[in-house]
């Protein structure tokens, strides 16, 4: 019997970056994701949630362009792409839910702290609490277990999944948005609150990372006017190096719910199809996520997210 995609944190991981156990690694390689409960203790989880809420309470809307983050639910080509978004790689910025605005007036219909979709994309450097929770030996050990030689953090986000309006996210692959050649992105997704079916937890197409290549990528438009999705091209790899690839299945993917408790870490392969439903409940679903790429792989100037002057952050502090 194959190991479950849910695993306990390795006792060895409490040491200096020991990484995943053989069973955890087998589960991740088979399913494309791994759920590790209690990766963060209750105190750290609560402090990060508090930090996120403080950021929401204290940012100003006076000079904010009121940029919305589109998940593409209504238009497959729709996606945020203004200058506020494109220059956020070395900033902490706030992006609103599409449904947070009154359609008749264009004004916010929710208090600002209940209207933001996500905070990004440089929390892992500019905010001390999130930096400590990102750039550490525990995560560096996991990255080494996954085969990273030069693990680099290129973005980080708090995703709020607000009550009643938290947007649906259609099936997607993270390497589409964070493309290296060959693909290498891995998401480190940490629940700051319980994630349930009611408030829009993730769901995963198990094993889809081995049968679903990266065919397109999000890039900056050449005229400088936002972003678009383009084919990776004949020279662009669709799968990570050395991945055991399967023949694509001629049937719809089946998705498995990933309900988790606060403090859980979920590792998500960059080729894995995953999604989440709209949050229609009265409870938020705050999570913190950052993405790691292989620094030795090619990352070009066409990508929407460009490295800061000092380069992408080393995962090991």
C-alpha positions, 0 to 999 in steps of 0.5 A: 500500500502506498503511503498517504499524502498526509504525514506527520512531521519527522522527528528528525526534522526538529534537528538542523534541517534534516528534511523529509523521511523516506516515506514522506518523500515517496508520498510526495513523489507519488501524489505531487503533494504532502500534508505535514500537520503541526509543522508550525507550533500553535504560538508561531501560527498565532503570531503569523496570523496576528502579523497578517491581521496587523498588516491589513489593519494598518495599510492605507487606501488613500494612495492605493490603486485599488488593484484587484486580484483576478483568479480568471474565473470569468475570463480564462485570460483575465489576470491582474497585470498593472504596474502595482502588481508587476513591481511588487516583487520586492514590496509588500502590497495588497490586492483586493477581492473582485467581489469586494467592490459594489458593482454599481459604484466601484467603491469598496463594499467591505471594510478593507481588512475584509476586502483583501484577497492577498498580501505579497510578494516580499514578506519573506524579506521585509517582514521579520516574522514571515522572514523567520518563518520562511528562511530557516533550516527546516525548510532548507532541509525539506528542499534538499530532500526534494533534490534542490541544489540551490533553493531560492524563494522568489515570492511569498504571500498571505492569502486571506480567502475572505468570508463570503467573497473569497474567490474560487481558484480554478485548477492550475499549476504553480509552474505556469506562473513561476516558470524555470526551464526545466520547471522546478517550482514547489509551493510551501503552503502553511495554514494559519487557520483551519482550512475546511470544505466550507471556507475553501480548502485546497483540493488536489488531482493526485499524481497529475504532476506526472501526467500534466506538462507545463504547456504555457507560462505567464509573462510580461507583455512585450509592450509593457502593458500587463501580462499574458499567457504564452506557450513554453515553446519548443525549447521549453521543458514541460516537466522537471528534470528526472521526473518519471512521467506517465501517459496523460489520462483521457478522462477528467481529473478527480480532486481530493479535498485537503482539509487541514488544521492551522499549523499544517504545511502542505508541499505542492509540486509545481506541475500538480493541478490543484484548486479551491472553491469560493468561500461562502462561509462566515469564516476566513481561511488565512494561509501563508505560502512561499514558492521555491525554485531551483537557482541553477535552472534558467529563469528569464526576463519574460517572467512576470516576476523579476528578481530584486537587485540582490537576486532571489532569496536563499532558502537557507538563512 
